[in-house]
Structures are given as C-alpha cells and as structure tokens.
Amino acid sequence: QVQLVESGGGLVQPGGSLGLSCAASGSAANIYRMGWYRQAPGKQRELVARVTSGGSTYYRDSVKGRFTISRDTAKNTVHLEMNSVKPDDTAVYYCHAFGFDGNDYWGQGTQVTVSS
C-alpha cells in the first residue's frame, strides 16, 4: 500500500504562482509514476502532469510552458510548480501514483482557486 499526502494549494491571483507537493509513504519503492490530476466543479477529473521513475514527463496542452512537475525519488515526493495561473486552473488537485504492481493510489485532494 502507498499513502499520499498533499500540501500546498489555496487562493492565488490570476498570473500568480503556486506550488503543490505530495509525499508518498508506505510501499513507496513500488511507485513507477507520480502525477497530478484535477477536477473542477461539474467536470471530469483530468490528468495535469506526470513523471515516471525514469524522469519522463507529460503535460496536458493547457498547462505546457506554465506548470513544471518534478520528482525526488529518494524522498518519495513530487512537486507541481504552477506559474501564470488562470481562472480555468481552479480545481481540486489530486496527487496520483501508479505502482509497478498495477495499482492506482490517490491523495485526498487540495483546493486551488485562481481569483482576483
């Protein structure tokens, strides 16, 4: 089992920056890929960014050039740095891990609100 605990989030003005962090515990050595999803009210949960144990990254088009995902495999943490945020970035952000065992693990979610 893997437990994920998120930190960060909150209220930020349009054009501002915010960072989200996620710490994995438990069978963290089992993790192949970590990432962030988000879900806005009335919308489906969507993948924002992810990084593999080898360092390969993926970003959805709408955040490319604005968001940066990084992972510290030694500390079992993943960080999402969000720059030039927009109101459309408002959502609950969830940390996600995919294990070598094929299991999905989720954090509890953290609210990000972009508003002036």
Secondary structure as UniProt FT lines:
FT   STRAND          2..8
FT   STRAND          10..12
FT   TURN            14..15
FT   STRAND          18..26
FT   HELIX           28..30
FT   STRAND          31..39
FT   TURN            41..42
FT   STRAND          46..52
FT   TURN            53..54
FT   STRAND          57..59
FT   HELIX           61..63
FT   TURN            64..66
FT   STRAND          67..72
FT   TURN            73..76
FT   STRAND          77..82
FT   HELIX           87..89
FT   STRAND          91..99
FT   TURN            100..101
FT   STRAND          104..106
FT   STRAND          110..114
//
